């Protein structure tokens, strides 16, 4: 399965972004409002400056205390995040996410933000693919 197929199966193709100057408190509001675990940090909505996840914020809270909530997204984001392309396979994306221990991967096309896939999206797609393969094999075994 390809990333493009995963993007097509998602209920929304919207990528929530925050500008580098957005406060962490505002980012938390976006995460809560959209029920997501991370945002792409982008100054123009198409270029990827970084990525900021709820894990990044929790780590900052533990290390710096509540004062980090007034910092800007650019202070806590991971700059130059690992990205994928529409024609990457789900398995290669899952492998990179597992090795890098992250759950959100921006999708780029022609150097611009084209979507985002989460580890949940990839696992769901892979389970669907395995279910289809299982049904096909059962049909072959039973002679259907």
RATA-V946484 format. One record per pair of residues at least 12 apart in sequence whose ideal C-beta (glycine too) atoms are under 8 Angstrom apart, sorted by the first residue. I is the first residue (numbers start at 1). GAP is how many residues later the second one is. If there is no record, write none. Layout:
BEGIN
i = {I	I}
gap = {GAP	GAP}
END
This chain:
BEGIN
i = {1	1	1	1	1	2	2	2	2	2	3	3	3	3	3	3	3	3	3	3	3	4	4	5	6	6	6	6	6	7	7	7	7	7	9	9	10	10	13	15	15	15	15	15	16	16	16	16	16	17	17	17	17	17	17	18	18	18	18	18	18	18	19	19	19	19	20	20	20	20	20	20	20	20	21	21	21	22	22	22	23	23	23	23	23	24	24	24	24	24	24	24	24	24	25	25	27	27	27	27	28	28	31	37	37	37	37	37	37	38	38	38	38	38	38	38	39	39	39	40	40	40	41	41	41	42	45	46	46	47	47	47	48	48	48	48	48	49	49	49	50	50	50	50	50	50	50	51	51	51	51	51	52	52	52	52	53	53	53	53	55	56	56	56	57	60	78	81	81	81	81	82	82	82	82	83	83	83	83	84	84	84	84	84	84	85	85	85	86	86	86	86	90	90	90	90	91	93	93	93	94	94	94	94	97	97	103	103	103	104	104	104	104	105	105}
gap = {88	89	124	125	128	84	85	86	87	88	81	82	83	84	85	86	87	90	104	112	114	82	83	120	84	111	115	116	119	79	100	107	108	110	112	116	105	111	102	25	91	98	100	101	14	18	20	23	24	22	23	24	25	28	96	12	21	22	23	24	34	55	22	23	24	54	21	23	29	30	52	53	54	57	51	52	53	19	50	51	46	47	48	49	50	33	36	44	45	46	47	48	49	52	44	45	12	25	30	46	29	41	23	16	17	18	66	67	81	13	14	15	16	65	66	80	12	13	34	66	73	76	32	33	36	71	68	66	67	64	65	66	33	35	58	60	65	25	28	30	23	24	27	28	29	30	31	26	27	30	53	55	21	24	25	26	25	49	50	51	48	20	21	22	19	16	24	21	23	24	25	14	18	20	23	22	23	24	25	12	21	22	23	24	33	22	23	24	21	23	28	29	32	35	36	39	35	12	24	29	25	28	29	32	22	25	15	16	17	12	13	14	15	12	13}
END
